[in-house]
Amino acid sequence: MRGFGTGAPLAARGAGAALLSLALTGCFFWGSGPEPPPVEPEMMASDYFELAEKELEGRRSMIFLHDVDHAKAISYFQEVIDNFPYSDLATEAELRIADTYFAQEKYEESKSYYQDFVELHPSHERVPYAIYRNGLCSFERIRDADRDQGPTREAVVQFQALLQNYPNSEHADDAQRRLDQALGVLASRDLQVGDYYFEQAQYHAAIRRYQRALDSHPEHAGNDRTIARMGLALARLKRPSEAAAVLGQVQSRPLDEELAAQVQQALVSLAGSPRAPTRRAARSCWGDPNPACEPPPQVEVEAGTEP
């Protein structure tokens, strides 16, 4: 009986010690465990924009630039647009996405963003830039004169819009130069056929083609040559009054040496010719075919357009 009485307090003390140890262990774990990770500060529009710019900067090795991640840069710019739509940086991010696509020669995607920018922000100060770059997207896709000229016409529309609405833009001079080139490409379709007729001595048909090029695209590159060739065709049709008037327009303008000599020779010859009343070309192998006409050269024609 004595042993029993002595053992019970020992067991109780043992159990109590175990509970105390467990409690102390729990306190140790709760009190000295690893701290939760710090909460990251919320990203701002400027943070995303800066990350995007760094991706576009890439890394330089000596003088070489590499590891430019265009896709990641676009994703950061898009974060600015999606999460901070009323920020000034969101508006700028739209243009930077367009610029990034342009740098990759992804002109369709780039053109879409420039167009959206103009439509969404018509009074923004960067609208002239967006119009100009939109025109460049089309200009970079211009093809030979005998191919589809859809991009050429789109470039003309954008450059003309810039010059008409923002004539003092810093991009106006370059837009004018590229507009002249684009008009020259469009006019060259008629000029190619006109030159063919001229070489075949079918001068009525040649005149009609030259006139159409001048009417449709009066400022096309090389328009002085077009005027000169039309004047020579009139001279060879024995229409001195009209020929002299047309050739006089380009007499002092820069032409290639051979064509300039032909113009001068024709003017000298016309000076001694009797003048007939001025009239436009009445007949053409194009609009008024006659038995002397020969078939025009084979030129690829776009669907839905006049050959």
BALOBA-1460 file (C-alpha; in Angstrom, 3 decimals):
// residues 307
<rec num="1" residu="m" x="0.000" y="0.000" z="0.000"/>
<rec num="2" residu="r" x="2.854" y="2.353" z="0.736"/>
<rec num="3" residu="g" x="4.364" y="1.795" z="-2.646"/>
<rec num="4" residu="f" x="1.098" y="2.576" z="-4.334"/>
<rec num="5" residu="g" x="0.684" y="5.794" z="-2.465"/>
<rec num="6" residu="t" x="4.205" y="6.876" z="-3.214"/>
<rec num="7" residu="g" x="3.989" y="5.996" z="-6.967"/>
<rec num="8" residu="a" x="0.847" y="8.032" z="-7.792"/>
<rec num="9" residu="p" x="2.353" y="11.418" z="-7.082"/>
<rec num="10" residu="l" x="5.413" y="10.462" z="-9.146"/>
<rec num="11" residu="a" x="3.243" y="9.577" z="-12.171"/>
<rec num="12" residu="a" x="1.316" y="12.766" z="-11.804"/>
<rec num="13" residu="r" x="4.499" y="14.747" z="-11.563"/>
<rec num="14" residu="g" x="5.815" y="12.978" z="-14.662"/>
<rec num="15" residu="a" x="2.682" y="13.800" z="-16.639"/>
<rec num="16" residu="g" x="2.791" y="17.379" z="-15.489"/>
<rec num="17" residu="a" x="6.422" y="17.661" z="-16.512"/>
<rec num="18" residu="a" x="5.592" y="16.283" z="-19.957"/>
<rec num="19" residu="l" x="2.783" y="18.798" z="-20.423"/>
<rec num="20" residu="l" x="5.027" y="21.608" z="-19.264"/>
<rec num="21" residu="s" x="7.739" y="20.510" z="-21.698"/>
<rec num="22" residu="l" x="5.238" y="20.363" z="-24.534"/>
<rec num="23" residu="a" x="3.915" y="23.794" z="-23.690"/>
<rec num="24" residu="l" x="7.405" y="25.230" z="-23.566"/>
<rec num="25" residu="t" x="8.261" y="23.573" z="-26.869"/>
<rec num="26" residu="g" x="5.139" y="25.090" z="-28.445"/>
<rec num="27" residu="c" x="6.073" y="28.478" z="-27.137"/>
<rec num="28" residu="f" x="9.520" y="28.071" z="-28.638"/>
<rec num="29" residu="f" x="8.152" y="27.209" z="-32.058"/>
<rec num="30" residu="w" x="5.564" y="29.952" z="-32.049"/>
<rec num="31" residu="g" x="7.852" y="32.584" z="-30.723"/>
<rec num="32" residu="s" x="11.085" y="31.960" z="-32.615"/>
<rec num="33" residu="g" x="9.939" y="30.540" z="-36.017"/>
<rec num="34" residu="p" x="10.855" y="32.176" z="-39.421"/>
<rec num="35" residu="e" x="9.115" y="35.472" z="-40.111"/>
<rec num="36" residu="p" x="6.600" y="35.613" z="-42.995"/>
<rec num="37" residu="p" x="7.984" y="37.124" z="-46.233"/>
<rec num="38" residu="p" x="7.646" y="40.896" z="-46.461"/>
<rec num="39" residu="v" x="4.771" y="42.228" z="-48.538"/>
<rec num="40" residu="e" x="6.047" y="43.526" z="-51.887"/>
<rec num="41" residu="p" x="5.190" y="47.179" z="-52.502"/>
<rec num="42" residu="e" x="2.518" y="47.656" z="-55.167"/>
<rec num="43" residu="m" x="3.907" y="48.243" z="-58.681"/>
<rec num="44" residu="m" x="3.175" y="51.652" z="-60.117"/>
<rec num="45" residu="a" x="2.728" y="52.655" z="-63.765"/>
<rec num="46" residu="s" x="6.196" y="54.175" z="-63.830"/>
<rec num="47" residu="d" x="7.680" y="50.894" z="-62.545"/>
<rec num="48" residu="y" x="6.181" y="48.863" z="-65.385"/>
<rec num="49" residu="f" x="7.162" y="51.523" z="-67.897"/>
<rec num="50" residu="e" x="10.741" y="51.515" z="-66.662"/>
<rec num="51" residu="l" x="10.907" y="47.719" z="-66.864"/>
<rec num="52" residu="a" x="9.650" y="47.860" z="-70.455"/>
<rec num="53" residu="e" x="12.257" y="50.428" z="-71.435"/>
<rec num="54" residu="k" x="15.022" y="48.326" z="-69.877"/>
<rec num="55" residu="e" x="13.924" y="45.324" z="-71.933"/>
<rec num="56" residu="l" x="14.157" y="47.434" z="-75.070"/>
<rec num="57" residu="e" x="17.574" y="48.736" z="-74.113"/>
<rec num="58" residu="g" x="18.942" y="45.185" z="-73.886"/>
<rec num="59" residu="r" x="22.513" y="44.675" z="-72.853"/>
<rec num="60" residu="r" x="25.609" y="45.979" z="-74.596"/>
<rec num="61" residu="s" x="28.726" y="43.949" z="-75.172"/>
<rec num="62" residu="m" x="31.384" y="46.334" z="-76.425"/>
<rec num="63" residu="i" x="29.549" y="48.097" z="-79.260"/>
<rec num="64" residu="f" x="26.962" y="45.359" z="-79.871"/>
<rec num="65" residu="l" x="23.429" y="45.398" z="-78.545"/>
<rec num="66" residu="h" x="21.794" y="42.066" z="-77.804"/>
<rec num="67" residu="d" x="19.135" y="40.349" z="-75.698"/>
<rec num="68" residu="v" x="16.413" y="42.859" z="-76.530"/>
<rec num="69" residu="d" x="13.172" y="41.213" z="-75.443"/>
<rec num="70" residu="h" x="10.458" y="42.918" z="-77.480"/>
<rec num="71" residu="a" x="7.699" y="40.591" z="-76.306"/>
<rec num="72" residu="k" x="8.421" y="41.195" z="-72.620"/>
<rec num="73" residu="a" x="8.635" y="44.946" z="-73.209"/>
<rec num="74" residu="i" x="5.218" y="44.893" z="-74.875"/>
<rec num="75" residu="s" x="3.782" y="42.915" z="-71.942"/>
<rec num="76" residu="y" x="5.044" y="45.545" z="-69.481"/>
<rec num="77" residu="f" x="3.614" y="48.372" z="-71.579"/>
<rec num="78" residu="q" x="0.317" y="46.483" z="-71.687"/>
<rec num="79" residu="e" x="0.353" y="46.248" z="-67.875"/>
<rec num="80" residu="v" x="0.472" y="50.029" z="-67.769"/>
<rec num="81" residu="i" x="-2.502" y="50.285" z="-70.134"/>
<rec num="82" residu="d" x="-4.564" y="47.626" z="-68.328"/>
<rec num="83" residu="n" x="-3.879" y="48.643" z="-64.723"/>
<rec num="84" residu="f" x="-3.459" y="52.401" z="-65.064"/>
<rec num="85" residu="p" x="-5.767" y="53.356" z="-67.959"/>
<rec num="86" residu="y" x="-6.066" y="56.991" z="-66.872"/>
<rec num="87" residu="s" x="-2.362" y="57.538" z="-66.442"/>
<rec num="88" residu="d" x="-0.464" y="59.696" z="-68.927"/>
<rec num="89" residu="l" x="1.964" y="56.796" z="-69.191"/>
<rec num="90" residu="a" x="-0.856" y="54.557" z="-70.433"/>
<rec num="91" residu="t" x="-1.318" y="56.839" z="-73.436"/>
<rec num="92" residu="e" x="2.406" y="56.866" z="-74.065"/>
<rec num="93" residu="a" x="2.519" y="53.072" z="-73.689"/>
<rec num="94" residu="e" x="0.142" y="52.717" z="-76.644"/>
<rec num="95" residu="l" x="2.644" y="54.474" z="-78.871"/>
<rec num="96" residu="r" x="5.571" y="52.550" z="-77.426"/>
<rec num="97" residu="i" x="3.861" y="49.251" z="-78.280"/>
<rec num="98" residu="a" x="3.341" y="50.493" z="-81.841"/>
<rec num="99" residu="d" x="6.992" y="51.565" z="-82.020"/>
<rec num="100" residu="t" x="8.138" y="48.193" z="-80.697"/>
<rec num="101" residu="y" x="6.192" y="46.302" z="-83.353"/>
<rec num="102" residu="f" x="7.571" y="48.682" z="-85.989"/>
<rec num="103" residu="a" x="11.129" y="47.957" z="-84.828"/>
<rec num="104" residu="q" x="10.430" y="44.264" z="-85.494"/>
<rec num="105" residu="e" x="9.026" y="45.094" z="-88.957"/>
<rec num="106" residu="k" x="5.613" y="43.851" z="-87.865"/>
<rec num="107" residu="y" x="3.934" y="46.627" z="-89.774"/>
<rec num="108" residu="e" x="0.341" y="45.381" z="-89.635"/>
<rec num="109" residu="e" x="0.377" y="45.193" z="-85.820"/>
<rec num="110" residu="s" x="2.183" y="48.510" z="-85.581"/>
<rec num="111" residu="k" x="-0.254" y="50.210" z="-87.969"/>
<rec num="112" residu="s" x="-3.202" y="49.015" z="-85.893"/>
<rec num="113" residu="y" x="-1.849" y="50.603" z="-82.700"/>
<rec num="114" residu="y" x="-1.043" y="53.909" z="-84.422"/>
<rec num="115" residu="q" x="-4.524" y="54.017" z="-85.929"/>
<rec num="116" residu="d" x="-6.143" y="53.251" z="-82.561"/>
<rec num="117" residu="f" x="-4.116" y="56.005" z="-80.939"/>
<rec num="118" residu="v" x="-5.391" y="58.613" z="-83.403"/>
<rec num="119" residu="e" x="-8.986" y="57.468" z="-82.979"/>
<rec num="120" residu="l" x="-8.840" y="57.291" z="-79.167"/>
<rec num="121" residu="h" x="-6.885" y="60.515" z="-78.617"/>
<rec num="122" residu="p" x="-7.737" y="62.832" z="-81.545"/>
<rec num="123" residu="s" x="-6.588" y="65.971" z="-79.710"/>
<rec num="124" residu="h" x="-3.380" y="64.546" z="-78.254"/>
<rec num="125" residu="e" x="-0.140" y="66.320" z="-79.096"/>
<rec num="126" residu="r" x="1.388" y="63.080" z="-80.397"/>
<rec num="127" residu="v" x="-1.288" y="62.556" z="-83.069"/>
<rec num="128" residu="p" x="0.939" y="63.963" z="-85.874"/>
<rec num="129" residu="y" x="3.616" y="61.447" z="-84.916"/>
<rec num="130" residu="a" x="1.090" y="58.578" z="-84.962"/>
<rec num="131" residu="i" x="-0.207" y="59.604" z="-88.409"/>
<rec num="132" residu="y" x="3.318" y="59.870" z="-89.781"/>
<rec num="133" residu="r" x="4.326" y="56.478" z="-88.412"/>
<rec num="134" residu="n" x="1.094" y="54.954" z="-89.694"/>
<rec num="135" residu="g" x="2.102" y="56.162" z="-93.140"/>
<rec num="136" residu="l" x="5.556" y="54.644" z="-92.706"/>
<rec num="137" residu="c" x="4.003" y="51.254" z="-91.921"/>
<rec num="138" residu="s" x="2.360" y="51.281" z="-95.349"/>
<rec num="139" residu="f" x="5.317" y="52.911" z="-97.092"/>
<rec num="140" residu="e" x="7.638" y="50.114" z="-95.974"/>
<rec num="141" residu="r" x="5.359" y="47.596" z="-97.711"/>
<rec num="142" residu="i" x="5.232" y="49.342" z="-101.107"/>
<rec num="143" residu="r" x="5.868" y="46.921" z="-103.950"/>
<rec num="144" residu="d" x="6.819" y="47.267" z="-107.609"/>
<rec num="145" residu="a" x="4.465" y="49.237" z="-109.831"/>
<rec num="146" residu="d" x="3.101" y="46.118" z="-111.519"/>
<rec num="147" residu="r" x="2.054" y="44.552" z="-108.180"/>
<rec num="148" residu="d" x="-0.730" y="45.267" z="-105.682"/>
<rec num="149" residu="q" x="-0.637" y="48.962" z="-104.747"/>
<rec num="150" residu="g" x="-2.921" y="48.854" z="-101.699"/>
<rec num="151" residu="p" x="-0.101" y="49.784" z="-99.274"/>
<rec num="152" residu="t" x="0.994" y="52.593" z="-101.603"/>
<rec num="153" residu="r" x="-2.464" y="54.158" z="-101.563"/>
<rec num="154" residu="e" x="-2.654" y="53.795" z="-97.770"/>
<rec num="155" residu="a" x="0.688" y="55.581" z="-97.414"/>
<rec num="156" residu="v" x="-0.552" y="58.399" z="-99.652"/>
<rec num="157" residu="v" x="-3.674" y="58.835" z="-97.506"/>
<rec num="158" residu="q" x="-1.701" y="59.055" z="-94.244"/>
<rec num="159" residu="f" x="0.996" y="61.405" z="-95.526"/>
<rec num="160" residu="q" x="-1.580" y="63.684" z="-97.141"/>
<rec num="161" residu="a" x="-3.557" y="63.747" z="-93.863"/>
<rec num="162" residu="l" x="-0.431" y="64.789" z="-91.986"/>
<rec num="163" residu="l" x="0.483" y="67.523" z="-94.457"/>
<rec num="164" residu="q" x="-3.051" y="68.903" z="-94.659"/>
<rec num="165" residu="n" x="-3.787" y="68.906" z="-90.936"/>
<rec num="166" residu="y" x="-0.335" y="69.398" z="-89.422"/>
<rec num="167" residu="p" x="1.766" y="71.226" z="-92.044"/>
<rec num="168" residu="n" x="4.201" y="72.493" z="-89.394"/>
<rec num="169" residu="s" x="4.898" y="69.068" z="-87.946"/>
<rec num="170" residu="e" x="8.534" y="68.099" z="-87.546"/>
<rec num="171" residu="h" x="7.750" y="65.110" z="-89.767"/>
<rec num="172" residu="a" x="6.182" y="67.140" z="-92.594"/>
<rec num="173" residu="d" x="9.311" y="67.365" z="-94.764"/>
<rec num="174" residu="d" x="9.975" y="63.641" z="-94.702"/>
<rec num="175" residu="a" x="6.282" y="62.906" z="-95.229"/>
<rec num="176" residu="q" x="6.303" y="65.121" z="-98.346"/>
<rec num="177" residu="r" x="9.353" y="63.354" z="-99.737"/>
<rec num="178" residu="r" x="7.824" y="59.923" z="-99.188"/>
<rec num="179" residu="l" x="4.476" y="61.084" z="-100.545"/>
<rec num="180" residu="d" x="6.154" y="62.107" z="-103.793"/>
<rec num="181" residu="q" x="7.771" y="58.682" z="-104.036"/>
<rec num="182" residu="a" x="4.484" y="56.895" z="-103.390"/>
<rec num="183" residu="l" x="2.674" y="58.985" z="-105.999"/>
<rec num="184" residu="g" x="5.464" y="58.175" z="-108.417"/>
<rec num="185" residu="v" x="4.886" y="54.460" z="-107.901"/>
<rec num="186" residu="l" x="1.157" y="54.862" z="-108.545"/>
<rec num="187" residu="a" x="1.754" y="56.990" z="-111.623"/>
<rec num="188" residu="s" x="4.359" y="54.605" z="-112.980"/>
<rec num="189" residu="r" x="1.673" y="52.072" z="-113.900"/>
<rec num="190" residu="d" x="0.290" y="54.518" z="-116.447"/>
<rec num="191" residu="l" x="3.774" y="55.680" z="-117.402"/>
<rec num="192" residu="q" x="4.931" y="52.167" z="-118.236"/>
<rec num="193" residu="v" x="2.048" y="51.691" z="-120.642"/>
<rec num="194" residu="g" x="2.428" y="55.230" z="-121.975"/>
<rec num="195" residu="d" x="6.109" y="54.627" z="-122.734"/>
<rec num="196" residu="y" x="5.207" y="51.419" z="-124.524"/>
<rec num="197" residu="y" x="2.756" y="53.237" z="-126.778"/>
<rec num="198" residu="f" x="5.285" y="56.051" z="-127.345"/>
<rec num="199" residu="e" x="7.952" y="53.601" z="-128.507"/>
<rec num="200" residu="q" x="5.383" y="51.998" z="-130.815"/>
<rec num="201" residu="a" x="4.614" y="55.452" z="-132.268"/>
<rec num="202" residu="q" x="1.040" y="55.200" z="-130.986"/>
<rec num="203" residu="y" x="1.101" y="58.740" z="-129.755"/>
<rec num="204" residu="h" x="-2.621" y="59.231" z="-129.113"/>
<rec num="205" residu="a" x="-2.581" y="56.321" z="-126.680"/>
<rec num="206" residu="a" x="0.659" y="57.513" z="-125.101"/>
<rec num="207" residu="i" x="-0.741" y="61.011" z="-124.543"/>
<rec num="208" residu="r" x="-3.833" y="59.638" z="-122.852"/>
<rec num="209" residu="r" x="-1.737" y="57.591" z="-120.429"/>
<rec num="210" residu="y" x="0.621" y="60.472" z="-119.650"/>
<rec num="211" residu="q" x="-2.328" y="62.800" z="-119.131"/>
<rec num="212" residu="r" x="-4.001" y="60.354" z="-116.771"/>
<rec num="213" residu="a" x="-0.832" y="60.041" z="-114.702"/>
<rec num="214" residu="l" x="-0.600" y="63.828" z="-114.444"/>
<rec num="215" residu="d" x="-4.290" y="64.242" z="-113.616"/>
<rec num="216" residu="s" x="-4.346" y="61.522" z="-110.969"/>
<rec num="217" residu="h" x="-0.916" y="62.133" z="-109.438"/>
<rec num="218" residu="p" x="0.296" y="65.578" z="-110.514"/>
<rec num="219" residu="e" x="3.132" y="65.671" z="-107.984"/>
<rec num="220" residu="h" x="4.522" y="62.226" z="-108.735"/>
<rec num="221" residu="a" x="8.297" y="61.828" z="-108.849"/>
<rec num="222" residu="g" x="9.532" y="62.356" z="-112.395"/>
<rec num="223" residu="n" x="6.503" y="64.349" z="-113.487"/>
<rec num="224" residu="d" x="8.770" y="66.633" z="-115.559"/>
<rec num="225" residu="r" x="9.709" y="63.613" z="-117.638"/>
<rec num="226" residu="t" x="6.019" y="62.763" z="-118.065"/>
<rec num="227" residu="i" x="5.257" y="66.279" z="-119.311"/>
<rec num="228" residu="a" x="8.227" y="66.184" z="-121.683"/>
<rec num="229" residu="r" x="7.209" y="62.847" z="-123.185"/>
<rec num="230" residu="m" x="3.642" y="64.064" z="-123.651"/>
<rec num="231" residu="g" x="4.940" y="67.211" z="-125.380"/>
<rec num="232" residu="l" x="7.107" y="65.150" z="-127.721"/>
<rec num="233" residu="a" x="4.138" y="62.940" z="-128.565"/>
<rec num="234" residu="l" x="2.088" y="66.037" z="-129.442"/>
<rec num="235" residu="a" x="4.923" y="67.318" z="-131.617"/>
<rec num="236" residu="r" x="5.070" y="64.052" z="-133.533"/>
<rec num="237" residu="l" x="1.319" y="64.272" z="-134.096"/>
<rec num="238" residu="k" x="1.960" y="67.645" z="-135.827"/>
<rec num="239" residu="r" x="0.103" y="69.624" z="-133.161"/>
<rec num="240" residu="p" x="2.593" y="72.456" z="-132.711"/>
<rec num="241" residu="s" x="0.582" y="74.815" z="-130.522"/>
<rec num="242" residu="e" x="-0.138" y="72.198" z="-127.905"/>
<rec num="243" residu="a" x="3.352" y="70.705" z="-128.161"/>
<rec num="244" residu="a" x="5.066" y="74.058" z="-127.692"/>
<rec num="245" residu="a" x="2.891" y="74.921" z="-124.684"/>
<rec num="246" residu="v" x="3.603" y="71.592" z="-122.988"/>
<rec num="247" residu="l" x="7.321" y="71.455" z="-123.765"/>
<rec num="248" residu="g" x="7.729" y="75.064" z="-122.640"/>
<rec num="249" residu="q" x="6.770" y="73.971" z="-119.111"/>
<rec num="250" residu="v" x="9.865" y="71.780" z="-118.789"/>
<rec num="251" residu="q" x="12.314" y="73.635" z="-121.019"/>
<rec num="252" residu="s" x="14.351" y="74.912" z="-118.073"/>
<rec num="253" residu="r" x="13.734" y="72.051" z="-115.677"/>
<rec num="254" residu="p" x="16.276" y="69.313" z="-114.904"/>
<rec num="255" residu="l" x="15.844" y="66.382" z="-117.293"/>
<rec num="256" residu="d" x="18.205" y="63.618" z="-118.267"/>
<rec num="257" residu="e" x="20.610" y="64.672" z="-120.986"/>
<rec num="258" residu="e" x="19.008" y="62.722" z="-123.832"/>
<rec num="259" residu="l" x="15.465" y="63.849" z="-123.052"/>
<rec num="260" residu="a" x="16.562" y="67.478" z="-122.582"/>
<rec num="261" residu="a" x="18.174" y="67.414" z="-126.043"/>
<rec num="262" residu="q" x="14.981" y="66.016" z="-127.570"/>
<rec num="263" residu="v" x="12.927" y="68.771" z="-125.930"/>
<rec num="264" residu="q" x="15.236" y="71.505" z="-127.217"/>
<rec num="265" residu="q" x="15.299" y="70.048" z="-130.716"/>
<rec num="266" residu="a" x="11.511" y="69.796" z="-130.785"/>
<rec num="267" residu="l" x="11.100" y="73.407" z="-129.618"/>
<rec num="268" residu="v" x="13.461" y="74.642" z="-132.329"/>
<rec num="269" residu="s" x="11.513" y="72.684" z="-134.925"/>
<rec num="270" residu="l" x="8.194" y="73.924" z="-133.590"/>
<rec num="271" residu="a" x="9.317" y="77.532" z="-133.721"/>
<rec num="272" residu="g" x="9.074" y="77.471" z="-137.516"/>
<rec num="273" residu="s" x="5.881" y="75.447" z="-137.712"/>
<rec num="274" residu="p" x="2.447" y="76.980" z="-138.423"/>
<rec num="275" residu="r" x="0.330" y="77.035" z="-135.282"/>
<rec num="276" residu="a" x="-3.030" y="75.306" z="-135.279"/>
<rec num="277" residu="p" x="-5.762" y="75.993" z="-132.699"/>
<rec num="278" residu="t" x="-5.010" y="74.322" z="-129.380"/>
<rec num="279" residu="r" x="-6.995" y="71.159" z="-128.749"/>
<rec num="280" residu="r" x="-6.713" y="68.062" z="-126.592"/>
<rec num="281" residu="a" x="-5.933" y="64.637" z="-127.974"/>
<rec num="282" residu="a" x="-9.166" y="63.435" z="-129.564"/>
<rec num="283" residu="r" x="-8.265" y="59.834" z="-130.256"/>
<rec num="284" residu="s" x="-6.606" y="57.179" z="-128.207"/>
<rec num="285" residu="c" x="-5.927" y="53.502" z="-128.614"/>
<rec num="286" residu="w" x="-7.274" y="53.221" z="-125.103"/>
<rec num="287" residu="g" x="-10.554" y="55.133" z="-125.285"/>
<rec num="288" residu="d" x="-11.056" y="55.253" z="-129.068"/>
<rec num="289" residu="p" x="-9.362" y="52.186" z="-130.580"/>
<rec num="290" residu="n" x="-8.536" y="52.211" z="-134.249"/>
<rec num="291" residu="p" x="-6.998" y="49.684" z="-136.663"/>
<rec num="292" residu="a" x="-3.514" y="51.118" z="-136.151"/>
<rec num="293" residu="c" x="-3.526" y="50.205" z="-132.468"/>
<rec num="294" residu="e" x="-1.445" y="47.357" z="-131.166"/>
<rec num="295" residu="p" x="-2.196" y="45.478" z="-127.952"/>
<rec num="296" residu="p" x="-0.733" y="47.120" z="-124.833"/>
<rec num="297" residu="p" x="2.112" y="45.504" z="-122.916"/>
<rec num="298" residu="q" x="1.215" y="42.783" z="-120.452"/>
<rec num="299" residu="v" x="0.963" y="44.463" z="-117.074"/>
<rec num="300" residu="e" x="-0.366" y="42.673" z="-114.024"/>
<rec num="301" residu="v" x="-3.617" y="44.357" z="-113.043"/>
<rec num="302" residu="e" x="-5.228" y="44.407" z="-109.621"/>
<rec num="303" residu="a" x="-8.660" y="42.905" z="-109.279"/>
<rec num="304" residu="g" x="-11.350" y="45.530" z="-109.633"/>
<rec num="305" residu="t" x="-9.152" y="48.155" z="-111.296"/>
<rec num="306" residu="e" x="-8.871" y="49.372" z="-114.873"/>
<rec num="307" residu="p" x="-5.830" y="47.868" z="-116.648"/>
